[in-house]
Amino acid sequence: MRRAEIQHLAMALAGTRRKNRAMDLVTLAGSLVALKGEYGSIQAVARAVGISSEMVREFLHISDLSGPVKKAVRQRKIDSVDVAYRLSRLPRPVQDALAREIVARHMTSDDVRWIDRYLRDHPGVSVRDAVDRVLRSKDRIEYVAYLRLSPRIKKNLRRARMSDTAGLRVAQAALERAIAKADLLSLERLDDILKVRVTAAGLRSLRVEARRMGVPLREVAGALALETLSGHKQLR
């Protein structure tokens, strides 16, 4: 082996086999490009380095990145093979715009994978819009809670000369104040029950209110209604 070949092979072995890689991906890709020139094929490089041909191919694509993106990779602001590979398949202006968003928003590989797919499925959408839409919908789990007026709550409402229906209206208004607008997805009355659809943050808000007033979660709406009517900060 020639000295240059040994150096590139040593760098490739170190960069692809260690969990805590000491070099940036552009440098590592350069060594793999040099080895491909030495060995003549991706398969031969894969055998020499001990990784799959597909992984070698992904590393080689890093050479197709635009100058600004390569700079971010050299600085290890972008340091994922998967992210760099996905960026390399995009037109260079799109690469640059998406790379800036990746660095600014600290995106994960999964984020970039979904954004890449979204951009390919919606060719007329800007990078910023694609990023915003994907990140807003990412891991968005919705929760549905059925909140009722317990017999005890109904009794207290009657003492306040309020019907169950009026009590539910007050509870609905109280819930709208207790849960941030972005986290309260829908709220509807079903006979003597309030059906609440919330995000995870909205559910946390409900639990905080229930703990504060010392009631089960299913009774939080009624407790909030009584608190509103009485002006007290605790359910008696």
RORO-996340 format. One record per residue (C-alpha): residue number from 1; chain; x, y, z. Coordinates in nm, 4 decimals. Layout:
residues N
{r NUM "A" {X Y Z}}
...
This chain:
residues 236
{r 1 "A" {0.0000 0.0000 0.0000}}
{r 2 "A" {0.1068 0.3536 -0.0656}}
{r 3 "A" {0.1380 0.5976 0.2229}}
{r 4 "A" {-0.1577 0.8119 0.1091}}
{r 5 "A" {-0.3774 0.5038 0.0748}}
{r 6 "A" {-0.2844 0.3898 0.4263}}
{r 7 "A" {-0.3670 0.7330 0.5677}}
{r 8 "A" {-0.7059 0.7472 0.3962}}
{r 9 "A" {-0.7885 0.3932 0.5027}}
{r 10 "A" {-0.6903 0.4689 0.8632}}
{r 11 "A" {-0.9102 0.7793 0.8624}}
{r 12 "A" {-1.2011 0.5900 0.7091}}
{r 13 "A" {-1.1711 0.3111 0.9633}}
{r 14 "A" {-1.1497 0.5555 1.2526}}
{r 15 "A" {-1.4357 0.7706 1.1255}}
{r 16 "A" {-1.6822 0.4950 1.0483}}
{r 17 "A" {-1.6230 0.2607 1.3410}}
{r 18 "A" {-1.5984 0.4915 1.6391}}
{r 19 "A" {-1.9098 0.6174 1.8115}}
{r 20 "A" {-1.7411 0.9468 1.9039}}
{r 21 "A" {-1.5997 1.0426 1.5671}}
{r 22 "A" {-1.2968 1.2743 1.5895}}
{r 23 "A" {-1.3307 1.4218 1.2403}}
{r 24 "A" {-1.6017 1.6055 1.0495}}
{r 25 "A" {-1.8003 1.4341 0.7764}}
{r 26 "A" {-1.6490 1.6337 0.4894}}
{r 27 "A" {-1.3005 1.5159 0.5868}}
{r 28 "A" {-1.4208 1.1581 0.6257}}
{r 29 "A" {-1.6015 1.1694 0.2910}}
{r 30 "A" {-1.2822 1.2974 0.1272}}
{r 31 "A" {-1.0936 0.9908 0.2454}}
{r 32 "A" {-1.3622 0.7613 0.1097}}
{r 33 "A" {-1.3580 0.9431 -0.2258}}
{r 34 "A" {-0.9797 0.8923 -0.2393}}
{r 35 "A" {-1.0202 0.5219 -0.1568}}
{r 36 "A" {-1.2782 0.4821 -0.4317}}
{r 37 "A" {-1.0200 0.6250 -0.6700}}
{r 38 "A" {-0.7652 0.3724 -0.5411}}
{r 39 "A" {-0.9907 0.0655 -0.5392}}
{r 40 "A" {-1.2120 0.1483 -0.8368}}
{r 41 "A" {-1.5562 0.0760 -0.6921}}
{r 42 "A" {-1.7863 0.1444 -0.4000}}
{r 43 "A" {-1.8045 -0.2281 -0.3257}}
{r 44 "A" {-1.4258 -0.2540 -0.2925}}
{r 45 "A" {-1.4205 0.0432 -0.0536}}
{r 46 "A" {-1.7003 -0.1129 0.1501}}
{r 47 "A" {-1.5044 -0.4386 0.1846}}
{r 48 "A" {-1.1831 -0.2570 0.2848}}
{r 49 "A" {-1.3526 -0.0355 0.5438}}
{r 50 "A" {-1.5995 -0.2947 0.6703}}
{r 51 "A" {-1.9245 -0.1063 0.6135}}
{r 52 "A" {-2.2094 -0.1516 0.3674}}
{r 53 "A" {-2.1955 -0.0269 0.0097}}
{r 54 "A" {-2.5030 0.1843 0.0822}}
{r 55 "A" {-2.3265 0.3563 0.3715}}
{r 56 "A" {-2.0235 0.4274 0.1518}}
{r 57 "A" {-2.2555 0.5715 -0.1113}}
{r 58 "A" {-2.4138 0.8047 0.1460}}
{r 59 "A" {-2.0715 0.9284 0.2581}}
{r 60 "A" {-1.9654 0.9913 -0.1008}}
{r 61 "A" {-2.2712 1.2091 -0.1612}}
{r 62 "A" {-2.1401 1.4536 0.0999}}
{r 63 "A" {-1.9032 1.5747 -0.1705}}
{r 64 "A" {-2.2114 1.7003 -0.3587}}
{r 65 "A" {-2.3022 1.9497 -0.0872}}
{r 66 "A" {-2.2894 2.3208 -0.1623}}
{r 67 "A" {-2.0040 2.5312 -0.0249}}
{r 68 "A" {-2.2060 2.6893 0.2609}}
{r 69 "A" {-2.3423 2.3514 0.3671}}
{r 70 "A" {-1.9965 2.1931 0.3599}}
{r 71 "A" {-1.8782 2.4751 0.5839}}
{r 72 "A" {-2.1526 2.3948 0.8372}}
{r 73 "A" {-2.0562 2.0268 0.8187}}
{r 74 "A" {-1.6854 2.1041 0.8677}}
{r 75 "A" {-1.7783 2.3096 1.1711}}
{r 76 "A" {-1.9872 2.0113 1.2861}}
{r 77 "A" {-2.2990 2.2236 1.3136}}
{r 78 "A" {-2.4400 1.9469 1.0956}}
{r 79 "A" {-2.2841 1.6171 1.1969}}
{r 80 "A" {-2.5239 1.3440 1.0922}}
{r 81 "A" {-2.4496 1.1272 0.7876}}
{r 82 "A" {-2.8206 1.0856 0.7195}}
{r 83 "A" {-2.8856 1.4606 0.7340}}
{r 84 "A" {-2.5868 1.5437 0.5121}}
{r 85 "A" {-2.6899 1.2751 0.2613}}
{r 86 "A" {-3.0473 1.4027 0.2412}}
{r 87 "A" {-2.9252 1.7581 0.1934}}
{r 88 "A" {-2.6913 1.6453 -0.0864}}
{r 89 "A" {-2.9849 1.5165 -0.2921}}
{r 90 "A" {-3.1568 1.8551 -0.2943}}
{r 91 "A" {-3.0904 2.1466 -0.5328}}
{r 92 "A" {-2.8177 2.3675 -0.3905}}
{r 93 "A" {-3.0363 2.6707 -0.3108}}
{r 94 "A" {-3.2692 2.4352 -0.1215}}
{r 95 "A" {-2.9696 2.2757 0.0530}}
{r 96 "A" {-2.8522 2.6153 0.1736}}
{r 97 "A" {-3.1949 2.7234 0.2996}}
{r 98 "A" {-3.2671 2.3939 0.4747}}
{r 99 "A" {-2.9192 2.3758 0.6298}}
{r 100 "A" {-2.9739 2.7192 0.7865}}
{r 101 "A" {-3.3033 2.5999 0.9346}}
{r 102 "A" {-3.1437 2.2768 1.0617}}
{r 103 "A" {-2.8715 2.4690 1.2460}}
{r 104 "A" {-3.1033 2.7413 1.3777}}
{r 105 "A" {-3.3735 2.5021 1.5016}}
{r 106 "A" {-3.1483 2.2164 1.6176}}
{r 107 "A" {-3.3361 1.9630 1.4097}}
{r 108 "A" {-3.3012 1.5882 1.4420}}
{r 109 "A" {-3.2457 1.3399 1.1612}}
{r 110 "A" {-3.6133 1.2448 1.1840}}
{r 111 "A" {-3.7142 1.6092 1.1394}}
{r 112 "A" {-3.5012 1.6386 0.8262}}
{r 113 "A" {-3.6303 1.3078 0.6906}}
{r 114 "A" {-3.9914 1.4306 0.7135}}
{r 115 "A" {-3.9062 1.7733 0.5713}}
{r 116 "A" {-3.7215 1.6108 0.2802}}
{r 117 "A" {-4.0276 1.3985 0.2067}}
{r 118 "A" {-4.2586 1.6991 0.2393}}
{r 119 "A" {-4.0510 1.9058 -0.0047}}
{r 120 "A" {-4.0542 1.6247 -0.2603}}
{r 121 "A" {-4.4309 1.5789 -0.2250}}
{r 122 "A" {-4.4992 1.9550 -0.2406}}
{r 123 "A" {-4.2540 2.1017 -0.4941}}
{r 124 "A" {-4.4088 2.4489 -0.4840}}
{r 125 "A" {-4.3655 2.4975 -0.1088}}
{r 126 "A" {-4.0796 2.7077 0.0275}}
{r 127 "A" {-3.8262 2.5554 0.2645}}
{r 128 "A" {-3.9408 2.7783 0.5500}}
{r 129 "A" {-4.3055 2.6776 0.5039}}
{r 130 "A" {-4.2140 2.3095 0.4796}}
{r 131 "A" {-4.0094 2.3299 0.7994}}
{r 132 "A" {-4.2851 2.5170 0.9846}}
{r 133 "A" {-4.5551 2.2734 0.8778}}
{r 134 "A" {-4.3553 1.9617 0.9596}}
{r 135 "A" {-4.2341 2.0849 1.2975}}
{r 136 "A" {-4.5845 2.1954 1.3956}}
{r 137 "A" {-4.7242 1.8524 1.3197}}
{r 138 "A" {-4.4311 1.6525 1.4576}}
{r 139 "A" {-4.5248 1.4129 1.7352}}
{r 140 "A" {-4.8555 1.5931 1.7767}}
{r 141 "A" {-5.0530 1.3573 1.9971}}
{r 142 "A" {-5.4065 1.4617 2.0754}}
{r 143 "A" {-5.5900 1.3675 2.3942}}
{r 144 "A" {-5.9633 1.3553 2.4519}}
{r 145 "A" {-6.1028 1.4020 2.8023}}
{r 146 "A" {-6.4665 1.3644 2.9040}}
{r 147 "A" {-6.5288 1.5955 3.1973}}
{r 148 "A" {-6.8508 1.5602 3.3937}}
{r 149 "A" {-7.0325 1.7422 3.6698}}
{r 150 "A" {-7.0251 1.5102 3.9697}}
{r 151 "A" {-7.3276 1.4858 4.2042}}
{r 152 "A" {-7.1382 1.6954 4.4568}}
{r 153 "A" {-7.0678 1.9647 4.1981}}
{r 154 "A" {-7.4306 1.9616 4.0816}}
{r 155 "A" {-7.5481 2.0015 4.4395}}
{r 156 "A" {-7.3260 2.3042 4.4851}}
{r 157 "A" {-7.4499 2.4492 4.1563}}
{r 158 "A" {-7.8091 2.4146 4.2716}}
{r 159 "A" {-7.7198 2.5955 4.5924}}
{r 160 "A" {-7.5929 2.8753 4.3685}}
{r 161 "A" {-7.9310 2.8600 4.1884}}
{r 162 "A" {-7.7685 2.7472 3.8647}}
{r 163 "A" {-7.8849 2.4727 3.6308}}
{r 164 "A" {-7.6517 2.2001 3.5118}}
{r 165 "A" {-7.6563 2.3493 3.1616}}
{r 166 "A" {-7.5586 2.6915 3.2913}}
{r 167 "A" {-7.2919 2.5286 3.5065}}
{r 168 "A" {-7.1468 2.3592 3.1990}}
{r 169 "A" {-7.1343 2.6930 3.0179}}
{r 170 "A" {-6.9413 2.8452 3.3058}}
{r 171 "A" {-6.7119 2.5391 3.3156}}
{r 172 "A" {-6.6507 2.5697 2.9426}}
{r 173 "A" {-6.5486 2.9342 2.9780}}
{r 174 "A" {-6.3234 2.8456 3.2731}}
{r 175 "A" {-6.1516 2.5717 3.0719}}
{r 176 "A" {-6.0904 2.8133 2.7862}}
{r 177 "A" {-5.9111 3.0398 3.0328}}
{r 178 "A" {-5.7135 2.7578 3.1962}}
{r 179 "A" {-5.5783 2.6041 2.8733}}
{r 180 "A" {-5.3675 2.7952 2.6237}}
{r 181 "A" {-5.5522 2.8588 2.2984}}
{r 182 "A" {-5.2955 2.6643 2.0937}}
{r 183 "A" {-5.3389 2.3598 2.3194}}
{r 184 "A" {-5.7201 2.3554 2.3307}}
{r 185 "A" {-5.8120 2.1924 2.0003}}
{r 186 "A" {-6.1862 2.1628 2.0561}}
{r 187 "A" {-6.4418 2.1851 2.3341}}
{r 188 "A" {-6.8046 2.0752 2.3077}}
{r 189 "A" {-7.0969 1.9997 2.5370}}
{r 190 "A" {-7.2543 1.6537 2.5164}}
{r 191 "A" {-7.5593 1.6500 2.7439}}
{r 192 "A" {-7.4057 1.6776 3.0925}}
{r 193 "A" {-7.0464 1.6135 2.9791}}
{r 194 "A" {-6.7787 1.8379 2.8304}}
{r 195 "A" {-6.5697 1.6706 2.5601}}
{r 196 "A" {-6.2285 1.8340 2.5526}}
{r 197 "A" {-5.9656 1.7664 2.2843}}
{r 198 "A" {-5.6217 1.8923 2.3829}}
{r 199 "A" {-5.2510 1.8607 2.3100}}
{r 200 "A" {-5.0117 1.7064 2.5617}}
{r 201 "A" {-4.9463 2.0544 2.7003}}
{r 202 "A" {-5.3208 2.1086 2.7341}}
{r 203 "A" {-5.3580 1.7840 2.9246}}
{r 204 "A" {-5.0801 1.8928 3.1589}}
{r 205 "A" {-5.2676 2.2173 3.2224}}
{r 206 "A" {-5.5808 2.0215 3.3151}}
{r 207 "A" {-5.3854 1.8025 3.5554}}
{r 208 "A" {-5.2236 2.1054 3.7173}}
{r 209 "A" {-5.5676 2.2594 3.7775}}
{r 210 "A" {-5.7041 1.9306 3.9148}}
{r 211 "A" {-5.4143 1.8988 4.1591}}
{r 212 "A" {-5.4463 2.2605 4.2638}}
{r 213 "A" {-5.8121 2.2124 4.3551}}
{r 214 "A" {-5.7722 1.8604 4.4933}}
{r 215 "A" {-6.0207 1.6924 4.2593}}
{r 216 "A" {-6.0004 1.4018 4.0113}}
{r 217 "A" {-5.9251 1.5039 3.6548}}
{r 218 "A" {-6.2762 1.4091 3.5411}}
{r 219 "A" {-6.4215 1.6656 3.7852}}
{r 220 "A" {-6.1907 1.9551 3.7009}}
{r 221 "A" {-6.4465 2.1310 3.4796}}
{r 222 "A" {-6.7091 2.1424 3.7520}}
{r 223 "A" {-6.4551 2.2514 4.0112}}
{r 224 "A" {-6.3423 2.5355 3.7848}}
{r 225 "A" {-6.7048 2.6397 3.7382}}
{r 226 "A" {-6.7611 2.6555 4.1150}}
{r 227 "A" {-6.4387 2.8469 4.1635}}
{r 228 "A" {-6.5502 3.0979 3.9034}}
{r 229 "A" {-6.8888 3.1428 4.0695}}
{r 230 "A" {-6.7586 3.1659 4.4234}}
{r 231 "A" {-6.4416 3.3612 4.3531}}
{r 232 "A" {-6.2524 3.1238 4.5835}}
{r 233 "A" {-5.9168 2.9793 4.4881}}
{r 234 "A" {-5.9915 2.6395 4.6384}}
{r 235 "A" {-6.2876 2.4077 4.6251}}
{r 236 "A" {-6.4458 2.3825 4.9698}}
